Amino acid sequence: MPIPIQPSDALIAVDIENDFLPGGALAVAQGDAVIEPTNVLIERLPLTVATRDWHPVHHMSFQSEGGIWPVHCVAGTPGAAFPAELNVAGIDIEIRKADSAAQDAYSGFDGTDLAATLHARGVKRVFVTGLATDYCVRATALDALKAGFETVVVQDAVRAVNLHPNDGAEALKELEQAGAMLAVSSDIVA
């Protein structure tokens, strides 16, 4: 079912960073598959936000600090960079999150001014892509709903960590039950 693009739409590309891609420190299986549909939407949508983990060296989420993840997306390192294949020229707003050692932030809205920025620009609906479905995409989409945005999760432009085999599918189900719409990039048309 086609979803016509409106002037009040925005894309939120979540954490498409080298460390989450194949070969990265916290690689998501087929994580690089989100880049092409995200690039298509960057070209189609009037506003693009890209979030990124921007962790200090001793971030609480790291196993070395008692967390559950390997060291990843340390601020200023190649692992925290956007991949060369991502259309960074089309990114209008960059949101850096989880940049305090003592605070984790899966959502692009957590501890940032993202909601206020989007409201100030008249955004009514957000399309969410990126990594990973069961963590940062899930948290960002839930917070978008809480902030009053109509929220569409683009299924062909997200991939899951799947610490447990069905985590990604369960996250999508939870998002749909919370009020998000699920779509694919080819549904989103000018």
Secondary structure, DSSP 8 states (H G I E B T S, - for coil): --EE--TTEEEEEE---GGGSTTSTT--TTGGGGHHHHHHHHHHSS-EEEEEE-B-TT-TTBGGGTSSB-S--BTTSGGGS--TTS-GGG--EEEEE--BTTB---STTTTSSHHHHHHHTT--EEEEEEE-IIIIIHHHHHHHHHTT-EEEEEEEEEE---SSTTHHHHHHHHHHHHT-EEE-GGGEE-
